Protein backbone atom coordinates (compact mmCIF):
# COMPACT_ATOMS: atom_id res chain seq x y z
CA UNK A 1 0.00 0.00 0.00
CA UNK A 2 1.41 3.37 -1.07
CA UNK A 3 -1.79 5.31 -0.36
CA UNK A 4 -5.24 4.41 0.99
CA UNK A 5 -8.04 3.66 -1.44
CA UNK A 6 -10.12 0.93 -3.05
CA UNK A 7 -8.91 -2.40 -4.38
CA UNK A 8 -6.89 -0.58 -7.03
CA UNK A 9 -4.69 0.84 -4.27
CA UNK A 10 -3.21 -2.61 -3.63
CA UNK A 11 0.09 -3.14 -5.44
CA UNK A 12 1.62 -6.57 -6.07
CA UNK A 13 5.34 -5.78 -6.03
CA UNK A 14 8.70 -7.43 -5.48
CA UNK A 15 10.54 -6.23 -2.41
CA UNK A 16 13.74 -7.40 -0.80
CA UNK A 17 13.38 -10.41 1.46
CA UNK A 18 13.55 -9.15 5.06
CA UNK A 19 16.07 -10.44 7.60
CA UNK A 20 15.18 -11.07 11.23
CA UNK A 21 16.73 -8.81 13.82
CA UNK A 22 17.34 -9.59 17.50
CA UNK A 23 14.30 -11.30 19.02
CA UNK A 24 12.69 -11.83 15.63
CA UNK A 25 12.02 -14.75 13.30
CA UNK A 26 11.56 -14.90 9.53
CA UNK A 27 8.44 -16.85 8.57
CA UNK A 28 8.05 -18.35 5.10
CA UNK A 29 4.31 -17.85 4.71
CA UNK A 30 2.15 -20.68 3.40
CA UNK A 31 -1.20 -18.95 3.98
CA UNK A 32 -2.33 -15.50 5.11
CA UNK A 33 -5.77 -14.69 6.48
CA UNK A 34 -7.96 -11.89 5.13
CA UNK A 35 -9.88 -9.85 7.71
CA UNK A 36 -12.05 -6.74 7.87
CA UNK A 37 -9.26 -4.87 9.65
CA UNK A 38 -7.30 -5.20 6.38
CA UNK A 39 -10.12 -3.46 4.54
CA UNK A 40 -10.26 -0.68 7.16
CA UNK A 41 -6.50 -0.15 6.82
CA UNK A 42 -6.66 -0.25 3.02
CA UNK A 43 -9.42 2.35 2.74
CA UNK A 44 -7.81 4.64 5.32
CA UNK A 45 -10.44 4.26 8.04
CA UNK A 46 -7.66 2.91 10.25
CA UNK A 47 -4.57 5.03 9.70
CA UNK A 48 -1.28 3.27 8.97
CA UNK A 49 1.88 5.11 7.82
CA UNK A 50 2.60 4.33 4.17
CA UNK A 51 4.09 2.42 2.49
CA UNK A 52 3.11 -0.78 4.28
CA UNK A 53 2.14 -4.38 3.60
CA UNK A 54 -1.34 -5.47 4.65
CA UNK A 55 -2.23 -8.60 6.60
CA UNK A 56 -2.55 -9.39 10.31
CA UNK A 57 -2.24 -13.18 10.46
CA UNK A 58 -0.43 -16.00 8.74
CA UNK A 59 1.02 -19.46 9.15
CA UNK A 60 4.08 -21.12 7.70
CA UNK A 61 7.57 -22.29 8.52
CA UNK A 62 10.38 -20.53 10.36
CA UNK A 63 13.05 -19.82 7.72
CA UNK A 64 15.57 -17.94 9.92
CA UNK A 65 15.91 -16.65 13.48
CA UNK A 66 17.53 -13.52 14.85
CA UNK A 67 20.06 -13.12 17.63
CA UNK A 68 18.85 -14.25 21.03
CA UNK A 69 15.99 -16.44 19.77
CA UNK A 70 15.95 -19.91 21.33
CA UNK A 71 12.36 -20.73 20.38
CA UNK A 72 11.01 -21.28 17.82
CA UNK A 73 13.66 -22.99 15.70
CA UNK A 74 14.28 -23.01 11.96
CA UNK A 75 11.88 -25.49 10.39
CA UNK A 76 9.19 -25.17 13.05
CA UNK A 77 5.60 -24.83 11.84
CA UNK A 78 4.15 -21.65 13.31
CA UNK A 79 1.23 -19.22 13.17
CA UNK A 80 0.80 -15.66 14.37
CA UNK A 81 -1.55 -12.69 14.45
CA UNK A 82 -1.68 -8.92 15.17
CA UNK A 83 1.61 -8.35 13.34
CA UNK A 84 1.30 -6.28 10.16
CA UNK A 85 2.73 -7.54 6.87
CA UNK A 86 1.23 -10.99 6.25
CA UNK A 87 0.29 -10.42 2.58
CA UNK A 88 3.73 -11.59 1.53
CA UNK A 89 5.93 -14.60 0.84
CA UNK A 90 8.11 -13.87 3.87
CA UNK A 91 7.50 -11.81 6.99
CA UNK A 92 9.59 -10.83 10.01
CA UNK A 93 7.71 -11.42 13.26
CA UNK A 94 8.67 -10.97 16.93
CA UNK A 95 9.54 -14.42 18.26
CA UNK A 96 7.27 -13.96 21.28
CA UNK A 97 4.26 -13.44 18.98
CA UNK A 98 4.42 -16.77 17.14
CA UNK A 99 2.91 -20.02 18.36
CA UNK A 100 3.76 -23.55 17.32
CA UNK A 101 1.16 -25.36 15.24
CA UNK A 102 0.21 -28.71 16.77
CA UNK A 103 0.63 -31.84 14.67
CA UNK A 104 -2.61 -32.44 12.83
CA UNK A 105 -3.38 -28.73 12.35
CA UNK A 106 -2.48 -27.51 8.85
CA UNK A 107 -0.95 -24.16 7.97
CA UNK A 108 -4.21 -23.20 6.27
CA UNK A 109 -6.18 -24.03 9.43
CA UNK A 110 -3.65 -22.11 11.51
CA UNK A 111 -3.84 -19.03 9.32
CA UNK A 112 -7.63 -19.21 9.36
CA UNK A 113 -7.85 -19.61 13.12
CA UNK A 114 -5.46 -17.09 14.62
CA UNK A 115 -7.14 -13.68 14.36
CA UNK A 116 -10.73 -14.85 14.10
CA UNK A 117 -10.39 -17.87 16.38
CA UNK A 118 -8.64 -15.94 19.13
CA UNK A 119 -11.19 -13.14 18.70
CA UNK A 120 -14.08 -15.56 19.13
CA UNK A 121 -12.27 -17.06 22.14
CA UNK A 122 -11.78 -13.80 24.04
CA UNK A 123 -15.30 -12.60 23.23
CA UNK A 124 -16.94 -15.72 24.63
CA UNK A 125 -14.56 -16.47 27.50
CA UNK A 126 -13.36 -13.09 28.77
CA UNK A 127 -15.20 -9.99 27.47
CA UNK A 128 -18.46 -11.60 28.50
CA UNK A 129 -17.71 -15.08 29.90
CA UNK A 130 -20.66 -17.09 28.65
CA UNK A 131 -22.12 -19.71 30.94
CA UNK A 132 -24.97 -22.18 30.91
CA UNK A 133 -28.29 -20.36 30.97
CA UNK A 134 -27.03 -17.26 29.16
CA UNK A 135 -28.59 -16.17 25.88
CA UNK A 136 -26.40 -14.40 23.34
CA UNK A 137 -26.87 -12.91 19.88
CA UNK A 138 -24.15 -13.29 17.25
CA UNK A 139 -24.49 -10.93 14.30
CA UNK A 140 -23.01 -12.13 10.97
CA UNK A 141 -23.23 -15.65 12.37
CA UNK A 142 -22.02 -17.25 9.13
CA UNK A 143 -18.93 -15.06 8.85
CA UNK A 144 -15.42 -16.08 9.85
CA UNK A 145 -15.69 -14.99 13.49
CA UNK A 146 -19.40 -15.73 13.63
CA UNK A 147 -19.10 -19.44 12.84
CA UNK A 148 -16.33 -19.86 15.40
CA UNK A 149 -18.15 -17.78 18.01
CA UNK A 150 -21.34 -19.82 17.63
CA UNK A 151 -19.35 -23.00 18.22
CA UNK A 152 -17.50 -21.69 21.28
CA UNK A 153 -20.69 -20.20 22.77
CA UNK A 154 -22.34 -23.57 22.26
CA UNK A 155 -19.40 -25.34 23.93
CA UNK A 156 -19.88 -23.06 26.95
CA UNK A 157 -23.54 -24.01 27.27
CA UNK A 158 -25.13 -20.73 26.14
CA UNK A 159 -28.26 -20.41 24.05
CA UNK A 160 -27.08 -18.97 20.74
CA UNK A 161 -29.13 -16.74 18.46
CA UNK A 162 -27.60 -15.65 15.16
CA UNK A 163 -28.43 -13.23 12.37
CA UNK A 164 -27.65 -14.00 8.71
CA UNK A 165 -28.68 -12.69 5.30
CA UNK A 166 -29.50 -15.87 3.36
CA UNK A 167 -30.94 -19.35 3.93
CA UNK A 168 -27.63 -20.90 2.92
CA UNK A 169 -25.89 -18.90 5.65
CA UNK A 170 -28.66 -19.85 8.09
CA UNK A 171 -27.86 -23.53 7.52
CA UNK A 172 -24.17 -22.90 8.18
CA UNK A 173 -24.93 -21.01 11.40
CA UNK A 174 -27.17 -23.82 12.63
CA UNK A 175 -24.45 -26.32 11.81
CA UNK A 176 -22.07 -24.25 13.95
CA UNK A 177 -24.33 -24.45 16.99
CA UNK A 178 -26.80 -21.58 16.63
CA UNK A 179 -30.03 -22.61 18.35
CA UNK A 180 -32.08 -19.95 16.56
CA UNK A 181 -31.25 -18.16 13.31
CA UNK A 182 -32.84 -14.87 12.27
CA UNK A 183 -32.91 -13.98 8.57
CA UNK A 184 -32.45 -10.23 8.92
CA UNK A 185 -33.31 -9.66 5.23
CA UNK A 186 -36.83 -10.96 5.92
CA UNK A 187 -37.29 -10.49 9.67
CA UNK A 188 -36.82 -7.64 12.13
CA UNK A 189 -34.15 -9.03 14.43
CA UNK A 190 -35.31 -6.92 17.38
CA UNK A 191 -38.83 -8.30 17.14
CA UNK A 192 -37.53 -11.86 16.74
CA UNK A 193 -35.14 -11.62 19.70
CA UNK A 194 -37.93 -10.36 21.95
CA UNK A 195 -40.18 -13.17 20.75
CA UNK A 196 -37.54 -15.87 21.16
CA UNK A 197 -36.61 -14.67 24.66
CA UNK A 198 -40.27 -14.02 25.61
CA UNK A 199 -39.31 -10.42 26.33
CA UNK A 200 -36.53 -11.27 28.82
CA UNK A 201 -33.76 -10.12 26.51
CA UNK A 202 -30.17 -11.23 26.05
CA UNK A 203 -27.20 -11.24 28.40
CA UNK A 204 -24.84 -10.22 25.58
CA UNK A 205 -24.75 -9.21 21.92
CA UNK A 206 -21.62 -9.77 19.84
CA UNK A 207 -21.88 -7.14 17.11
CA UNK A 208 -19.36 -6.90 14.27
CA UNK A 209 -21.77 -5.01 11.98
CA UNK A 210 -22.02 -1.64 13.74
CA UNK A 211 -24.00 1.15 12.15
CA UNK A 212 -27.08 -0.78 11.01
CA UNK A 213 -27.49 -3.04 14.05
CA UNK A 214 -26.20 -1.12 17.08
CA UNK A 215 -29.23 0.91 18.19
CA UNK A 216 -31.76 -1.88 17.68
CA UNK A 217 -29.41 -4.22 19.51
CA UNK A 218 -29.54 -2.10 22.65
CA UNK A 219 -33.29 -2.77 22.76
CA UNK A 220 -32.64 -6.53 22.82
CA UNK A 221 -30.53 -6.66 25.98
CA UNK A 222 -31.71 -7.72 29.42
CA UNK A 223 -31.06 -5.30 32.31
CA UNK A 224 -27.30 -5.07 32.91
CA UNK A 225 -26.71 -6.82 29.59
CA UNK A 226 -23.59 -6.16 27.57
CA UNK A 227 -23.19 -4.80 24.04
CA UNK A 228 -19.87 -6.04 22.66
CA UNK A 229 -19.13 -3.98 19.55
CA UNK A 230 -16.07 -5.58 17.96
CA UNK A 231 -16.45 -4.52 14.32
CA UNK A 232 -18.25 -2.19 11.94
CA UNK A 233 -18.75 -3.88 8.60
CA UNK A 234 -21.76 -1.64 7.85
CA UNK A 235 -19.95 1.52 8.96
CA UNK A 236 -19.06 3.17 12.27
CA UNK A 237 -21.64 3.83 14.97
CA UNK A 238 -22.51 7.53 15.18
CA UNK A 239 -22.21 9.86 18.19
CA UNK A 240 -23.69 8.19 21.25
CA UNK A 241 -25.06 9.52 24.55
CA UNK A 242 -24.01 7.21 27.42
CA UNK A 243 -27.24 8.10 29.25
CA UNK A 244 -29.01 5.77 26.83
CA UNK A 245 -27.28 2.84 28.56
CA UNK A 246 -28.95 3.82 31.82
CA UNK A 247 -32.34 4.30 30.24
CA UNK A 248 -32.29 0.89 28.58
CA UNK A 249 -31.38 -1.07 31.72
CA UNK A 250 -27.96 -0.02 33.06
CA UNK A 251 -26.33 -1.69 30.10
CA UNK A 252 -22.63 -2.22 29.51
CA UNK A 253 -20.89 -1.21 26.26
CA UNK A 254 -17.40 -2.24 25.24
CA UNK A 255 -15.36 -1.87 22.06
CA UNK A 256 -12.65 -4.54 22.40
CA UNK A 257 -9.80 -5.51 20.11
CA UNK A 258 -7.74 -8.69 20.07
CA UNK A 259 -4.36 -7.09 20.81
CA UNK A 260 -5.50 -6.15 24.31
CA UNK A 261 -6.55 -9.74 25.04
CA UNK A 262 -3.19 -11.27 24.11
CA UNK A 263 -1.01 -8.59 25.71
CA UNK A 264 1.31 -11.10 27.36
CA UNK A 265 3.01 -14.14 25.89
CA UNK A 266 1.29 -16.30 28.50
CA UNK A 267 -2.16 -15.07 27.47
CA UNK A 268 -1.37 -15.56 23.78
CA UNK A 269 -0.22 -19.13 24.40
CA UNK A 270 -3.23 -19.92 26.58
CA UNK A 271 -5.78 -18.66 24.03
CA UNK A 272 -4.02 -20.09 20.99
CA UNK A 273 -3.39 -23.37 22.76
CA UNK A 274 -7.06 -23.82 23.56
CA UNK A 275 -8.28 -22.79 20.09
CA UNK A 276 -5.72 -24.89 18.18
CA UNK A 277 -6.32 -27.78 20.57
CA UNK A 278 -10.05 -27.67 19.87
CA UNK A 279 -9.31 -27.66 16.13
CA UNK A 280 -6.98 -30.66 16.47
CA UNK A 281 -9.57 -32.61 18.46
CA UNK A 282 -12.38 -31.71 16.07
CA UNK A 283 -14.39 -29.81 18.70
CA UNK A 284 -13.91 -26.58 16.73
CA UNK A 285 -14.23 -26.59 12.96
CA UNK A 286 -12.70 -23.89 10.80
CA UNK A 287 -14.59 -23.21 7.58
CA UNK A 288 -12.29 -22.00 4.80
CA UNK A 289 -14.52 -20.36 2.21
CA UNK A 290 -11.84 -20.11 -0.46
CA UNK A 291 -8.14 -19.75 -1.16
CA UNK A 292 -6.88 -17.15 -3.62
CA UNK A 293 -3.40 -16.43 -4.98
CA UNK A 294 -1.66 -13.61 -3.13
CA UNK A 295 -1.82 -11.55 -6.32
CA UNK A 296 -5.63 -11.52 -6.04
CA UNK A 297 -5.78 -9.72 -2.69
CA UNK A 298 -8.09 -7.07 -4.17
CA UNK A 299 -10.56 -9.77 -5.20
CA UNK A 300 -10.47 -11.17 -1.67
CA UNK A 301 -11.34 -7.71 -0.32
CA UNK A 302 -14.15 -7.31 -2.85
CA UNK A 303 -15.71 -10.60 -1.77
CA UNK A 304 -15.39 -9.73 1.91
CA UNK A 305 -16.86 -6.24 1.51
CA UNK A 306 -19.70 -7.65 -0.61
CA UNK A 307 -20.59 -10.17 2.10
CA UNK A 308 -20.09 -12.95 -0.42
CA UNK A 309 -18.07 -15.18 1.89
CA UNK A 310 -19.00 -17.69 4.59
CA UNK A 311 -16.05 -18.48 6.77
CA UNK A 312 -12.44 -17.64 6.00
CA UNK A 313 -10.69 -16.29 2.91
CA UNK A 314 -7.00 -17.14 2.62
CA UNK A 315 -4.29 -15.72 0.39
CA UNK A 316 -1.70 -18.24 -0.82
CA UNK A 317 1.73 -16.86 -1.83
CA UNK A 318 2.18 -18.59 -5.17
CA UNK A 319 5.67 -18.25 -6.62
CA UNK A 320 4.30 -17.29 -10.06
CA UNK A 321 3.50 -13.59 -10.19
CA UNK A 322 0.20 -12.79 -11.84
CA UNK A 323 -1.62 -9.52 -12.31
CA UNK A 324 -3.33 -8.07 -9.27
CA UNK A 325 -7.07 -8.33 -9.68
CA UNK A 326 -8.91 -5.08 -8.95
Rosetta blueprint (number, residue, H / E / L):
1 X L
2 X L
3 X L
4 X L
5 X L
6 X L
7 X H
8 X H
9 X H
10 X L
11 X L
12 X L
13 X L
14 X L
15 X L
16 X L
17 X L
18 X L
19 X L
20 X L
21 X L
22 X L
23 X L
24 X E
25 X E
26 X E
27 X E
28 X E
29 X E
30 X E
31 X E
32 X E
33 X E
34 X L
35 X L
36 X H
37 X H
38 X H
39 X H
40 X H
41 X H
42 X H
43 X L
44 X L
45 X L
46 X L
47 X L
48 X L
49 X L
50 X L
51 X L
52 X L
53 X L
54 X L
55 X L
56 X L
57 X E
58 X E
59 X E
60 X E
61 X E
62 X E
63 X E
64 X E
65 X E
66 X L
67 X L
68 X L
69 X L
70 X L
71 X L
72 X L
73 X L
74 X L
75 X L
76 X L
77 X E
78 X E
79 X E
80 X E
81 X E
82 X L
83 X L
84 X L
85 X L
86 X L
87 X L
88 X L
89 X L
90 X E
91 X E
92 X E
93 X E
94 X E
95 X H
96 X H
97 X H
98 X E
99 X E
100 X E
101 X L
102 X L
103 X L
104 X L
105 X L
106 X L
107 X H
108 X H
109 X H
110 X H
111 X H
112 X H
113 X H
114 X H
115 X H
116 X H
117 X H
118 X H
119 X H
120 X H
121 X H
122 X H
123 X H
124 X H
125 X H
126 X H
127 X H
128 X L
129 X L
130 X L
131 X L
132 X L
133 X L
134 X L
135 X E
136 X E
137 X E
138 X E
139 X L
140 X L
141 X L
142 X L
143 X E
144 X H
145 X H
146 X H
147 X H
148 X H
149 X H
150 X H
151 X H
152 X H
153 X H
154 X H
155 X H
156 X L
157 X L
158 X L
159 X E
160 X E
161 X E
162 X E
163 X E
164 X E
165 X L
166 X L
167 X H
168 X H
169 X H
170 X H
171 X H
172 X H
173 X H
174 X H
175 X H
176 X L
177 X L
178 X L
179 X L
180 X E
181 X E
182 X E
183 X E
184 X L
185 X L
186 X L
187 X L
188 X L
189 X H
190 X H
191 X H
192 X H
193 X H
194 X H
195 X H
196 X H
197 X L
198 X L
199 X L
200 X L
201 X L
202 X E
203 X E
204 X E
205 X E
206 X E
207 X E
208 X L
209 X L
210 X L
211 X L
212 X L
213 X L
214 X H
215 X H
216 X H
217 X H
218 X H
219 X L
220 X L
221 X E
222 X E
223 X E
224 X E
225 X E
226 X E
227 X E
228 X E
229 X E
230 X L
231 X L
232 X L
233 X L
234 X L
235 X L
236 X L
237 X L
238 X L
239 X L
240 X L
241 X L
242 X L
243 X H
244 X H
245 X H
246 X H
247 X H
248 X L
249 X L
250 X L
251 X L
252 X E
253 X E
254 X E
255 X L
256 X L
257 X L
258 X H
259 X H
260 X H
261 X H
262 X L
263 X L
264 X L
265 X H
266 X H
267 X H
268 X H
269 X H
270 X H
271 X H
272 X H
273 X H
274 X H
275 X H
276 X H
277 X H
278 X H
279 X H
280 X H
281 X H
282 X L
283 X L
284 X L
285 X L
286 X L
287 X L
288 X E
289 X E
290 X E
291 X E
292 X E
293 X E
294 X H
295 X H
296 X H
297 X H
298 X H
299 X H
300 X H
301 X H
302 X H
303 X H
304 X H
305 X H
306 X L
307 X L
308 X L
309 X L
310 X L
311 X E
312 X E
313 X E
314 X E
315 X E
316 X E
317 X L
318 X L
319 X L
320 X L
321 X L
322 X L
323 X L
324 X L
325 X L
326 X L
